[in-house]
Amino acid sequence: MGKTKLSEAFAQVKKSGDKAFVPYIMAGDGGLSTLGERIKLLEQFGATAIELGIPFSDPVADGPTIQEAGIRALKENVSLSSILLELQKLKETYTIPIVIMTYLNPVFAYGIKSFAADCTQAGVSGIIIPDLPIEEEELVSAELEKHEIALIRLVSITSTEERKAKLANRSEGFLYAVTVAGITGARESYQKDIGEYLASLKAISKVPVLAGFGVATPEHVHQLGQYCDGVVVGSRIIDLFQEKNIEKIQELIQSAKSTQVLG
Ligand SMILES: O=P(O)(O)OC[C@@H](O)[C@@H](O)c1c[nH]c2ccccc12
């Protein structure tokens, strides 16, 4: 079910001639009670899917903005189980696919079987586990497979060709192309050969290729969108929610549409 929901969302984007836009938000940032509102707002603004972060005490790839959002969320005392319960309560109120981004540790603490089952109950379509290396995927893949939850793989600019090919071949839902060698966070510009990198992934990937890390402006969305199927935007979306600059969130999401409305 989950996997199909994601692929249908991407097929719809392609049909419209748009680029996919996947905003990242941290569950529990602003309190768990704001989660439903935020999901519905992002859906209404035209996001393709939502990447929902689970706050974790020892994040690896998170830059300062995401880390601070995680600290705020942990102060609200949210946990993987309270987040999944909240999603389960909310799931009839939106149709946009939800992708959970969590480190491996909380999944293990939860138990992979219950995790996959509860994700299904919560209507979750896909999972991103950035600290799960391809060699260790068997730890979770069978359970996710059973529940038809997409395991989205991350490929990095420093991955070897062989690894890129493996990841592109295995990824489900979409392939997350990390565009920088470093941590998350809004950036001014990209390295020169970013287009080649994305195009080479697109040439070998069975699923849509989305560029993420540092995407912060409509110009970035256009620049990267030339070479791949869309973008993931985290830090900038979190900053804009903090500033209550809802209009700018809409403008950024709309910049991925072929009929863009730039403010
Ligand atoms: O914040 P940025 O630079 O826009 O990048 C997206 C990123 O935050 C989000 O996808 C994410 C948050 N934490 C992660 C950890 C690993 C990989 C990806 C992520």
The ligand as a Tripos MOL2 file, in Angstrom:
@<TRIPOS>MOLECULE
LIG
   19    20     1     0     0
SMALL
NO_CHARGES

@<TRIPOS>ATOM
      1 O1         18.3030   20.4300    5.7120 O.co2     1 LIG1
      2 P1         18.6160   20.3400    4.2760 P.3       1 LIG1
      3 O2         19.9970   20.7940    3.9690 O.co2     1 LIG1
      4 O3         17.5630   20.9870    3.4150 O.co2     1 LIG1
      5 O4         18.6370   18.7760    3.8800 O.3       1 LIG1
      6 C1         17.4810   17.9110    4.0170 C.3       1 LIG1
      7 C2         17.6200   17.1160    5.2650 C.3       1 LIG1
      8 O5         17.6040   17.9980    6.3340 O.3       1 LIG1
      9 C3         16.6760   15.9710    5.5730 C.3       1 LIG1
     10 O6         16.4170   15.1790    4.4760 O.3       1 LIG1
     11 C4         17.3840   15.1860    6.6700 C.ar      1 LIG1
     12 C5         17.3560   15.5100    7.9870 C.ar      1 LIG1
     13 N1         18.2130   14.7210    8.6900 N.ar      1 LIG1
     14 C6         18.8340   13.9000    7.8290 C.ar      1 LIG1
     15 C7         19.8080   12.9600    8.0470 C.ar      1 LIG1
     16 C8         20.3160   12.2800    6.9760 C.ar      1 LIG1
     17 C9         19.8050   12.4990    5.6950 C.ar      1 LIG1
     18 C10        18.8170   13.4360    5.4660 C.ar      1 LIG1
     19 C11        18.3260   14.1560    6.5330 C.ar      1 LIG1
@<TRIPOS>BOND
     1     1     2 2
     2     2     3 1
     3     2     4 1
     4     2     5 1
     5     5     6 1
     6     6     7 1
     7     7     8 1
     8     7     9 1
     9     9    10 1
    10     9    11 1
    11    11    12 ar
    12    11    19 ar
    13    12    13 ar
    14    13    14 ar
    15    14    15 ar
    16    14    19 ar
    17    15    16 ar
    18    16    17 ar
    19    17    18 ar
    20    18    19 ar
@<TRIPOS>SUBSTRUCTURE
     1 LIG1         1 GROUP 0 **** ****
